[in-house]
Amino acid sequence: MNPINSKNEYGVLKEVIVGSGFNYQIPMLDLSFKLFFHDNAYMYYNENMIINKKVQQELTEDINEFARVLEGENIKVYRPKELDKIYNIETPYWKSAALPALNVRDQAIILGDTILETAPQVRARYFENDLLKPIFIEKFKQGAKWVQMPKPMMMDESFDQSYISQENTYPVVKNDYSSGFEIMIDGAQMVRFDKDILINVANRNHLLGFEWLVRQFPDLRFHKINSLSDGHLDSYIVPLREGLLFLRNKDCYDILPDFLKKWDIIYCPEITENYFPKYKNAKWLSSSYIDMNVLALGNNKVIANSLVPPVLDVLDNAGMNVIPVQHRHRRVFGGGFHCFTLDLVRE
């Protein structure tokens, strides 16, 4: 058996990496952060906010329970190395502070038998995949393929701001070493359907990433989705099983390739603020649709947030076997069960 084999989001899950939020703190509010979280969070965010220990502990409790449930489904679970403290990081062009490998779906994707590390978009996450390297090295020694997109320098001039409106653009520091716009794109901007892969493209950084993928993987069919969001697709278009899609709204249906319009469709119900914890000076990195971020296990099973009954009901009514797992602070950390995982092997 190939040590890496995952071609879609809904085959029977056999091996998976589950992220870690240990020692998570607020990223530096630099240009990369402002652009990446522009749609959902920047207007509400405060770089002086501290995530208190109780919230951190509850995040860890919820993730550990999630990992335990996966193991109970006979799925082999890998975990990244944990940060023992907050490390300052620096390149010749900028400074930041490192984040733990929480949303491991973002900066890597499995394309068939190949581990692909994508090009980071947030400076604080530049070295995040180093926490996954022991797992990747183990799989490489077992025979897996392993490639990496060109690493961007991430100067101010590297970022395309055309997605955001003119009056909200951010100042750019010019640098003599700039090469202009660079490849920057996340694995979570892609949704896999065997040979067909949807990719959300909202700016020229993403477009360069799309072009790199098309050239690098000529046997796959990449379908460009233009600016459905500023970034990730996995709270917009979620395949639950072959033939069944979970969509945010009709706009998502309208942009689907023709072959997916033949699938059965269910839509996300309204998720009100009542389903989220109340925080003093709430600072959120995602919309309420983060609870669409479910994880399909194959065999008609799906893990969804136990705290949001309307989503559980919609999935149940569609014939899915729903496994409810608690996830309290998903809007603070900007990730759900799909974000927290990188599937390595699916049947």
Stockholm file with secondary structure:
# STOCKHOLM 1.0

chainA/1-347         MNPINSKNEYGVLKEVIVGSGFNYQIPMLDLSFKLFFHDNAYMYYNENMIINKKVQQELTEDINEFARVLEGENIKVYRPKELDKIYNIETPYWKSAALPALNVRDQAIILGDTILETAPQVRARYFENDLLKPIFIEKFKQGAKWVQMPKPMMMDESFDQSYISQENTYPVVKNDYSSGFEIMIDGAQMVRFDKDILINVANRNHLLGFEWLVRQFPDLRFHKINSLSDGHLDSYIVPLREGLLFLRNKDCYDILPDFLKKWDIIYCPEITENYFPKYKNAKWLSSSYIDMNVLALGNNKVIANSLVPPVLDVLDNAGMNVIPVQHRHRRVFGGGFHCFTLDLVRE
#=GR chainA/1-347 SS CCSCBBCBSSSCEEEEEECCCTTCCCCCCCHHHHHHTTTTTGGGCCTTCCCCHHHHHHHHHHHHHHHHHHHHTTCEEECCCCCSSCCEEECSSCEEECCCSCCTTSSEEEEBTEEEECCCSSGGGTTGGGGTHHHHHHHHHTTCEEEECCCCCCCGGGSCCTTSCGGGCCCCCCCTTCCSSCCCCCGGGEEEETTEEEEEECSHHHHHHHHHHHHHCTTSEEEEEESSSSSCCTTTEEEEETTEEEESSHHHHHTSCHHHHTSEEEECCCCCGGGSCCCTTCCCSSCGGGGGCCEEEETTEEEEETTCHHHHHHHHHTTCEEEEECCCCHHHHTCCTTTTEEEEEEC
#=GC SS_cons         CCSCBBCBSSSCEEEEEECCCTTCCCCCCCHHHHHHTTTTTGGGCCTTCCCCHHHHHHHHHHHHHHHHHHHHTTCEEECCCCCSSCCEEECSSCEEECCCSCCTTSSEEEEBTEEEECCCSSGGGTTGGGGTHHHHHHHHHTTCEEEECCCCCCCGGGSCCTTSCGGGCCCCCCCTTCCSSCCCCCGGGEEEETTEEEEEECSHHHHHHHHHHHHHCTTSEEEEEESSSSSCCTTTEEEEETTEEEESSHHHHHTSCHHHHTSEEEECCCCCGGGSCCCTTCCCSSCGGGGGCCEEEETTEEEEETTCHHHHHHHHHTTCEEEEECCCCHHHHTCCTTTTEEEEEEC
//
